[in-house]
Amino acid sequence: MCLSRLINKILGKTGDRVMKKTTFMVYMGGDNGSVLSQLDVDKDIMEMRTVGSDESLNIVVQADKWDKRSGESTTRRYLVSNNFQGVEGLAQMMDQVDNIGPTNTGDPNILINFIDWCVDNYPADRYVLVLWNHGSGPKDETPYRSIFVDRSGGTKETSISSTVRNELSALSNNTYDVAETKAILFDDTSKDFISNLELAAVLKHSYDKIGGKVSILGFDACMMQMLELAAECAPYADKMIGSEEIEPGDGWNYGLALRDLENNPSISTTELCIRIVNAYAEEYASSPFGERITLSALNLNAIQDVLESLDIMADTLISELRVFDSRDKIIAARNDAQAMYDTDYIDIVDFAINLRNRFPVSSRINMAASRLISSLSPGGGAAGGSSFVIHEVSVNYDTKRTHGVAIYHPMVHASITPFYDRLRMNSVTRWKEYLDLYTSL
């Protein structure tokens, strides 16, 4: 038994199972070597330590970190405290609950094990789960050059977009080539990652383990605030926080985000979401680097009206694409929509606004676009007055037309990303059918 584990066992830092108000779980995929070296695990844990766990709050971290000095990775679990401020090495040693050795962050079973461990040892009335790593949205794409064996026994071979490959190559000295696809939590040692469908399976397990939905699912990762992902996660999470755009290396400001939980343990989940989003905006408000900053909080319980509205608009767009004049207007509306770093991702509200502005008020497409805009606007929707977009911020001229949620919409003549048709959103809407027609023009 390692010294820190022995000390923490003596101090009762694990296994006491005291029910608290909130357990804030952070699953950190830091085994990225040179690819994501700018995402500093220690820095974010230090931010969490400015608040620390208390009688109402558990801050629990699992960090799979690549150690450049030893050339190895290992995974440590922490119950983050605010002790030993300014003595980071000692603080981490004392906060460490366990060292579970090398793990594959991209294996959903490792994430499931972390969630189970948190619930068993740090029960709470409310659970927040933050996934910390690189994300690629619904494209499910990874930089690794290989074909992975599916855990069900098959293979999953697909291709990587130049956008994702270039982004990751820019963060390192490596060049990445054709690969298979997944979405988040990339692990360089294992060359693995968690797909959208695997993430949904993890969340279903957490639902069964907790006996209800995770209160907040947070993505401290790039380009995860997509309607497709919201639809996957909606059955298992109440709220979802993420960015339409790529995130700067510093990511979330955990000190500011957690301060409100410390000051007001009974803060509502909705208000906590708003504070986390505002803390992110505050972090980058005065940045001299001009990052494309976006972050939003979504009420996943209100997604049904959004999906119904999207289905109506997709159905209308399919009909209108067969009309020559309408087709040109639709293409122009898409091309003028607020695009993200990956230009296949666009702000869905901005796209709908462009459609509404190009078609007469009495037209089917104008009415469908207006309904979609209403369902996505704060104060809109039909979920008992609840808004789907709770709160959103953007801190840059380049992102001024973002509204809190993006959608996958490639250009004319483009190919549809593999596995896209497997997503839940495409089983309840005609959006994929519309994209098939649009990209074939």
Beta strands, then each sheet from edge to edge (+ up, - down):
strand 1: 20-30
strand 2: 57-67
strand 3: 72-79
strand 4: 96-101
strand 5: 124-132
strand 6: 148-149
strand 7: 155-156
strand 8: 184-187
strand 9: 192-194
strand 10: 214-220
strand 11: 237-242
strand 12: 293-299
strand 13: 345-347
strand 14: 389-395
strand 15: 406-408
sheet 1: 4+ 3- 2+ 1+ 5+ 10+ 11+ 12- 14+
sheet 2: 6+ 7-
sheet 3: 8+ 9-
sheet 4: 13+ 15-
end
